[in-house]
């Protein structure tokens, strides 16, 4: 391997190793925090808000179902006026 090829190969290898450490260190730290922390702390206020949102979504689903049934009934009830080909 000549001089410029060797320099290019070393540059690529060191860049690759640097990228691995750049991404591996934060991932390792996050994994250690997860292991050391155990279960996350539960926020009662946040859980109450999520429960309220779930209730509201359930009510919206019921309203949507009702509206769909009304539209389907109207669509099925409409008949074409009698007519003939002139």
Secondary structure, 3 states (H helix, E strand, C coil): CCHHHHHHHHHHHHHHHHHHHHHHHHHHHHHHHHHHHCCCCCCHHHHHHHHHHHHHHHHHHHHHHHHHHHHHHHHHHCCCCCCCCC
